[in-house]
Amino acid sequence: MHITLIGKYALWMLVLFVPSQIFIGYLMAHKGSQSAKHYFISGKELPLLLMFFLDFASVLGVGNFIGYAGKGYEIGLSQFWMMLGEQGTKVLFAVTVAGIAGRYAYTTFNEFLEQELFHDKWLRVLGGFAMSIPMVAWIGVQAMGLGTLLAVVMGIDPVTGIWIATLTAVIYTAVGGMWALVWTDVLQGGIRIFVGFLFFGIIFFKSGGIDGIRTGILAVQPNLWSFGNTGFAQNLALLITPMCGVFTLQVWWQRCFSAKDSKVAYRGFLYTAFFAMVMCSASIFMGMAARVMNPHLARPDMAFGWLLVNWLPPVFGSLLVVTIIGADMTVSAAFMNSGVTLVLMDVVKPLIRGDYPDKKLIQWARWLTFIFGLGSVWVALHFPTALSAGLWGYTFTGGGLFLPLVIGLLWKDKSGKTCVTKNAAIASLLIGGTTASVIQYVPRLFKMFGGGIMPGLALSLILTVGVSLVERSIQNKAARAAAS
């Protein structure tokens, strides 16, 4: 095992850093165990400062640093389509949905759909199961990113790194629930902002800024300095897939439900979105800078780690390594917590035992965390790059639930009741979501359609509107017949 000087320094820092995170989780274990509401949504007590750091640490993880740099290395400026779709949509989410969600103390997105739109237990159950799949995918994204980083700076086999990353997140998440996430996110979020901007500043300076990166890319791989180099279909999929996924991702809704009121939910998410857009854009340029300096890396996801090892002073580079490991911990913990929340509150509680006591639910949550960890390892070992796994996760829920949500909120009758029926939403979820995810996963189909999101959305639109119109027509005929 070849370990770099940066890796050696980072190991010493981790001796202090990792136990401190687990200790914070231990301190919060009692508060998180007070009730399911405290474990899953922090008792709906979070003020703006805590809300911002909870959002920020969950939004910007190792997958965003390493994954975005890797895609910048691989496809250049075309990665900005995904940045706009994923990070830009968070601005739209903040101004359209976050404030609405912040009014409620629900635990899941599907509970919101059941109580406010469709009033159907089975849609909640199916939605909870379906939406837990992207949670596993995004945990896998974090493990892939950290496994790659550990391979570059410490010489650890990537598979071993994936297991280390996953087990660390599992132990940390199972301890204190959402309250543990809140206080570790405050610490790690502040470090991430400071160290991240220092890293970007150093690499930009050494690359000659954007002009220097542009000149180098045009000399090495000219097509990467184009927003259209991957083709219209794939660019559209890079934009639309995360856009739909963000609006239906449990982790964002759960954070809004944790805010003490709608104004805190809106502001916390909006401020986070702007920070994330800036930092993810910088990560893309970092990957392009790495392409100029070393166009022969074995894998695109190695770009961030290569820059870290070769262009940063050892002490600062080791601090960045620890920061990235912290990012992995917080984002993995966030998605594990959200995935477990979906299974317990949308499947177990309404379907198996609606009267489960909170203490029992929290015990289940801790065991389910380990199952989610195993699933994330499978994802990490079966996708070529970190963001390919993340996009697959977005595709499933985006293709099946985005349009029932949007159309359901906008298309209402005179009484204010949604015109989208529960059967239409279920059909969209099962057929649209499954179709989109299969096309996204199978290389031949992915190449044919440029991604799974557009075929999934087309089916979802037809099913959401078509089934609703048919059912409403049948109901109207039955009502007229009964009246006559």
C-alpha positions in Angstrom: 0.0 0.0 0.0 1.5 3.3 -1.1 0.4 6.2 1.1 1.2 9.8 0.2 2.4 12.4 2.7 -1.0 14.0 2.6 -2.5 10.6 3.4 -0.2 10.2 6.5 -1.2 13.6 7.8 -4.9 12.9 7.2 -4.7 9.6 9.1 -3.5 11.5 12.2 -6.3 14.0 11.8 -8.9 11.3 11.5 -7.8 9.8 14.8 -9.3 12.9 16.4 -12.0 13.7 13.9 -13.9 10.5 13.6 -14.3 9.8 17.3 -15.5 13.4 17.8 -18.3 12.9 15.3 -19.4 9.6 16.9 -19.2 11.4 20.3 -21.6 14.1 19.1 -24.0 11.4 17.9 -23.7 9.8 21.3 -24.5 13.1 23.1 -27.6 13.5 20.9 -28.8 9.9 21.2 -30.9 10.7 24.3 -32.6 13.7 22.6 -33.2 11.8 19.3 -34.7 8.9 21.3 -37.4 11.0 22.9 -39.9 10.3 20.1 -40.1 9.3 16.5 -40.7 13.0 15.7 -37.4 14.0 17.4 -35.5 11.1 15.7 -36.8 11.8 12.2 -37.5 15.5 12.0 -35.7 17.0 15.1 -39.0 17.7 16.8 -39.7 20.3 14.2 -37.7 22.8 16.2 -34.8 23.9 13.9 -34.1 27.7 13.6 -32.6 29.2 10.4 -28.8 28.8 11.3 -29.2 25.1 12.1 -31.5 24.6 9.1 -29.0 26.2 6.7 -26.1 23.9 7.9 -28.4 20.8 7.9 -29.4 21.6 4.3 -25.9 22.6 3.2 -24.1 19.6 4.6 -26.7 17.3 3.0 -26.7 19.0 -0.4 -22.9 19.2 -0.8 -21.2 15.9 -0.2 -18.2 13.9 -1.5 -20.2 13.0 -4.6 -20.6 16.7 -5.5 -16.9 17.4 -5.1 -15.4 14.2 -6.6 -18.4 13.3 -8.9 -18.7 16.8 -10.4 -14.9 17.1 -10.9 -14.9 13.6 -12.5 -17.7 14.6 -15.0 -15.9 17.9 -15.7 -12.8 15.8 -16.5 -14.9 13.5 -18.7 -17.5 15.7 -20.5 -16.3 19.3 -19.7 -18.8 22.1 -19.9 -21.7 19.8 -20.7 -21.7 18.9 -17.0 -23.2 22.4 -16.3 -26.5 21.0 -17.6 -26.6 18.7 -14.7 -25.4 21.5 -12.3 -28.4 23.6 -13.4 -30.8 20.7 -13.2 -29.6 19.6 -9.8 -28.4 22.7 -7.9 -30.4 25.3 -9.9 -33.6 23.3 -9.2 -33.0 23.7 -5.5 -33.7 27.4 -6.0 -37.0 26.5 -7.6 -37.7 24.0 -4.9 -37.1 26.7 -2.3 -39.4 29.3 -3.8 -42.2 26.9 -4.8 -42.3 24.0 -2.4 -40.0 24.5 0.7 -42.3 27.0 2.3 -45.4 24.9 1.8 -43.6 21.8 3.2 -42.3 23.8 6.2 -45.9 24.4 7.4 -46.3 20.7 8.2 -44.7 18.2 10.7 -45.0 15.2 8.5 -42.1 12.8 8.4 -42.1 11.8 4.7 -43.0 13.2 1.2 -45.5 10.3 0.8 -47.3 11.2 4.0 -47.7 14.7 2.6 -49.2 13.2 -0.6 -51.5 11.0 1.3 -52.8 13.7 3.7 -52.9 16.7 1.3 -53.6 15.3 -2.1 -54.6 11.6 -2.7 -55.8 10.3 0.7 -54.7 6.7 -0.2 -52.6 4.4 2.0 -51.4 2.2 -0.9 -49.9 5.1 -2.8 -48.0 6.0 0.4 -46.8 2.4 0.8 -45.6 2.1 -2.8 -44.1 5.6 -2.8 -42.2 4.9 0.4 -40.7 1.7 -1.1 -39.9 3.3 -4.4 -38.3 6.4 -2.9 -36.1 4.4 -0.6 -34.2 3.1 -3.7 -32.7 6.5 -4.6 -31.6 6.8 -1.0 -29.5 3.7 -1.4 -28.1 5.0 -4.7 -27.0 8.3 -3.1 -25.4 6.5 -0.2 -23.5 4.5 -2.8 -22.4 7.7 -4.5 -20.7 8.9 -1.3 -19.0 5.5 -0.8 -17.8 5.5 -4.4 -16.4 9.0 -4.1 -14.6 8.3 -0.8 -13.3 4.9 -2.0 -11.7 6.6 -5.0 -10.2 9.4 -2.8 -8.7 6.9 -0.3 -7.2 4.9 -3.2 -5.5 8.0 -4.5 -4.1 9.5 -1.3 -3.7 6.4 0.9 -3.2 3.6 -1.6 -6.2 1.7 -0.2 -8.1 -0.6 -2.6 -11.3 1.2 -3.8 -13.5 -1.7 -2.7 -11.9 -1.6 0.8 -12.5 2.2 0.8 -16.1 1.7 -0.1 -16.6 -0.7 2.8 -14.8 1.7 5.2 -16.9 4.6 4.1 -20.2 2.7 4.4 -19.6 1.1 7.8 -18.5 4.5 9.2 -21.7 6.1 8.0 -23.8 3.2 9.3 -22.4 3.4 12.8 -22.7 7.2 12.9 -26.2 7.3 11.6 -27.7 4.7 13.8 -26.7 6.5 17.0 -28.6 9.8 17.3 -31.0 10.3 14.3 -31.7 13.8 12.9 -30.4 15.6 16.0 -27.0 14.0 15.6 -27.0 15.1 12.0 -27.8 18.7 12.9 -24.9 19.3 15.2 -22.3 17.4 13.2 -23.5 19.3 10.1 -22.9 22.6 11.9 -19.3 21.7 12.5 -18.6 20.0 9.2 -20.5 22.5 7.1 -18.5 25.4 8.3 -15.2 23.6 7.7 -16.4 22.5 4.2 -17.2 26.0 3.1 -13.8 27.4 4.3 -11.6 24.5 3.1 -13.5 24.1 -0.2 -13.1 27.7 -1.3 -9.4 27.6 -0.3 -8.9 24.5 -2.5 -10.8 26.0 -5.5 -8.8 29.3 -5.1 -5.4 27.5 -5.2 -6.3 25.4 -8.2 -7.8 28.3 -10.1 -4.6 30.4 -9.4 -2.3 27.6 -10.5 -4.4 27.0 -13.6 -4.4 30.6 -14.7 -8.1 31.1 -13.9 -10.9 30.3 -16.3 -8.9 31.7 -19.2 -6.0 29.4 -18.4 -8.3 26.3 -18.2 -10.0 27.3 -21.4 -6.7 27.6 -23.2 -5.5 24.3 -21.9 -8.7 22.4 -22.7 -8.7 23.8 -26.3 -5.1 22.4 -26.7 -5.8 19.0 -25.1 -9.5 18.2 -25.8 -11.2 21.1 -27.7 -14.7 19.5 -27.7 -14.9 19.7 -23.9 -15.1 23.5 -24.1 -18.6 23.2 -25.4 -22.0 23.0 -23.7 -23.2 20.6 -26.4 -20.4 18.1 -26.8 -22.5 15.2 -25.4 -25.4 15.8 -27.8 -28.9 17.3 -27.3 -30.6 14.2 -25.9 -28.0 13.5 -23.2 -27.8 17.2 -22.3 -31.5 17.4 -21.9 -31.5 14.3 -19.7 -28.6 15.8 -17.6 -30.9 18.8 -17.0 -34.3 17.2 -16.5 -33.3 14.1 -14.5 -32.0 15.8 -11.4 -34.7 18.6 -11.8 -37.4 16.0 -11.4 -35.5 14.0 -8.8 -34.9 17.0 -6.5 -38.6 17.7 -6.2 -39.4 14.1 -5.2 -36.3 13.4 -3.0 -37.3 12.5 0.6 -34.2 14.1 2.1 -35.2 17.6 1.0 -38.8 17.3 2.2 -37.7 15.8 5.5 -35.5 18.8 6.1 -38.3 21.2 5.4 -40.6 19.3 7.8 -37.8 19.8 10.4 -37.8 23.6 10.2 -39.7 25.4 12.9 -41.8 27.2 10.3 -42.3 27.8 6.6 -40.1 30.9 6.4 -37.1 29.0 7.9 -37.6 26.2 5.5 -37.7 28.5 2.5 -34.7 30.7 3.5 -32.5 27.8 4.6 -33.0 26.0 1.4 -32.6 29.1 -0.8 -29.3 30.1 0.8 -28.0 26.5 0.5 -28.9 26.3 -3.2 -26.8 29.4 -4.1 -23.8 28.1 -2.2 -24.2 24.7 -3.9 -24.4 26.2 -7.4 -21.1 28.1 -6.8 -19.2 25.2 -5.3 -20.4 22.6 -7.9 -19.5 24.9 -10.7 -16.0 25.3 -9.3 -15.8 21.5 -9.0 -16.5 21.1 -12.8 -13.7 23.6 -13.6 -11.4 21.6 -11.2 -12.0 18.5 -13.3 -11.3 20.3 -16.5 -8.1 21.7 -15.0 -7.1 18.2 -14.1 -7.7 17.1 -17.7 -5.3 19.8 -18.9 -2.6 18.8 -16.3 -3.0 15.0 -16.7 -5.2 13.8 -19.5 -4.4 10.1 -18.9 -6.0 9.3 -15.5 -7.3 5.8 -15.2 -10.8 6.9 -14.2 -12.5 10.4 -14.4 -13.4 10.3 -10.7 -9.7 10.3 -9.8 -9.4 14.0 -11.0 -10.2 15.6 -7.6 -7.9 13.3 -5.7 -5.1 13.8 -8.2 -5.3 17.5 -7.9 -5.3 17.3 -4.2 -2.2 15.1 -4.0 -0.2 16.9 -6.7 -1.1 20.6 -6.3 -1.7 21.2 -2.6 0.7 21.7 0.3 0.6 18.5 2.4 -1.0 20.0 5.6 -3.7 21.7 3.7 -4.3 18.7 1.4 -4.7 16.5 4.4 -7.2 18.9 5.9 -9.2 18.7 2.7 -9.1 14.9 2.8 -10.6 15.0 6.3 -13.1 17.5 5.1 -14.2 15.2 2.2 -14.4 12.3 4.6 -16.6 14.4 6.8 -18.8 15.3 3.8 -19.2 11.6 3.1 -20.3 11.0 6.7 -22.9 13.7 6.8 -24.5 13.1 3.4 -24.5 9.3 3.8 -26.0 9.8 7.2 -28.7 12.1 5.8 -29.7 9.7 3.1 -29.6 6.7 5.4 -31.8 8.5 7.9 -34.2 9.5 5.1 -34.3 6.0 3.6 -35.0 4.4 6.9 -37.7 7.0 7.6 -39.4 6.1 4.3 -39.5 2.4 5.0 -40.7 2.7 8.6 -43.2 5.6 8.3 -44.6 4.8 4.8 -44.4 1.0 4.8 -44.1 -0.5 8.3 -46.3 1.9 10.2 -49.4 2.3 7.8 -49.3 -1.3 6.5 -48.0 -3.6 9.2 -48.6 -1.9 12.6 -50.1 1.5 12.7 -49.9 1.6 16.5 -46.1 0.8 16.8 -44.7 2.7 19.8 -42.0 5.3 19.0 -39.4 3.3 21.0 -40.0 0.3 18.8 -39.8 2.4 15.6 -36.4 3.8 16.6 -35.1 0.3 17.3 -36.2 -0.7 13.8 -34.6 2.4 12.4 -31.2 1.5 13.8 -31.3 -2.1 12.4 -32.6 -0.9 9.0 -29.6 1.5 8.8 -27.3 -1.6 8.4 -29.5 -3.0 5.6 -29.3 0.3 3.7 -25.5 0.3 4.1 -25.3 -3.1 2.4 -27.5 -2.0 -0.4 -25.3 1.1 -1.0 -22.2 -1.1 -1.3 -23.9 -3.0 -4.1 -24.6 0.3 -5.9 -21.1 1.5 -5.4 -19.7 -1.7 -6.9 -22.0 -1.8 -10.0 -21.9 1.7 -11.4 -18.9 3.2 -13.4 -18.9 6.6 -11.8 -20.3 8.3 -8.8 -22.8 10.5 -10.6 -24.0 7.7 -12.9 -25.3 6.1 -9.7 -26.8 9.3 -8.5 -28.6 10.0 -11.8 -30.1 6.5 -11.7 -31.5 7.3 -8.3 -33.0 10.5 -9.4 -34.5 8.8 -12.5 -36.7 6.4 -10.6 -38.6 8.9 -8.5 -38.4 11.7 -11.0 -39.9 9.6 -13.7 -42.7 8.3 -11.5 -43.6 10.9 -9.0 -42.7 14.3 -10.3 -45.7 14.8 -12.6 -48.3 13.4 -10.2 -47.0 15.9 -7.6 -46.9 19.0 -9.9 -50.1 18.2 -11.8 -51.8 17.2 -8.5 -50.9 20.6 -7.0 -52.0 22.6 -10.0 -55.0 20.7 -11.5 -57.9 21.1 -9.1 -61.7 21.2 -9.3 -63.9 24.0 -8.1 -63.9 22.6 -4.6 -60.1 22.8 -4.4 -59.7 19.0 -4.5 -57.0 17.7 -6.9 -58.2 16.2 -10.2 -55.4 13.6 -10.2 -56.7 10.3 -8.9 -54.8 7.9 -6.7 -54.9 5.2 -9.3 -53.3 7.6 -11.8 -50.5 8.4 -9.4 -49.9 4.7 -8.6 -49.8 3.9 -12.4 -47.3 6.7 -13.0 -45.1 5.6 -10.2 -45.0 1.9 -11.1 -44.9 2.2 -14.9 -43.2 5.6 -15.5 -40.6 5.2 -12.7 -39.7 1.6 -13.6 -39.4 2.3 -17.3 -37.2 5.4 -16.6 -34.9 3.5 -14.2 -34.5 0.5 -16.5 -33.6 2.6 -19.5 -31.1 4.6 -17.3 -29.4 1.4 -16.2 -29.2 -0.6 -19.5 -26.3 0.9 -21.6 -27.9 0.1 -25.0 -31.2 1.7 -24.0 -29.4 4.7 -22.3 -27.6 5.4 -25.6 -30.8 5.1 -27.6 -32.8 7.6 -25.5 -30.0 9.7 -24.0 -31.2 8.6 -20.5 -34.4 7.2 -18.9 -36.0 10.4 -17.7 -37.7 11.6 -20.9 -39.4 8.2 -21.8 -40.4 7.9 -18.1 -41.9 11.4 -18.0 -43.8 10.8 -21.3 -45.4 7.7 -19.8 -46.0 9.5 -16.5 -47.8 12.3 -18.2 -50.0 10.0 -20.3 -50.9 7.9 -17.2 -51.4 10.8 -14.8 -53.7 12.7 -17.0 -55.2 9.8 -19.0 -56.2 7.6 -16.0 -57.5 10.6 -14.1 -59.7 11.7 -17.0 -61.1 8.2 -17.5 -61.8 7.8 -13.8 -63.4 11.2 -13.5 -65.6 10.5 -16.5 -66.8 7.2 -15.0 -67.4 9.0 -11.6 -69.4 11.8 -13.3 -71.5 9.3 -15.3 -72.3 7.4 -12.1 -73.2 10.6 -10.3 -75.6 11.6 -13.1 -77.1 8.2 -13.2 -77.7 8.2 -9.4 -79.2 11.7 -9.6 -81.7 10.7 -12.3 
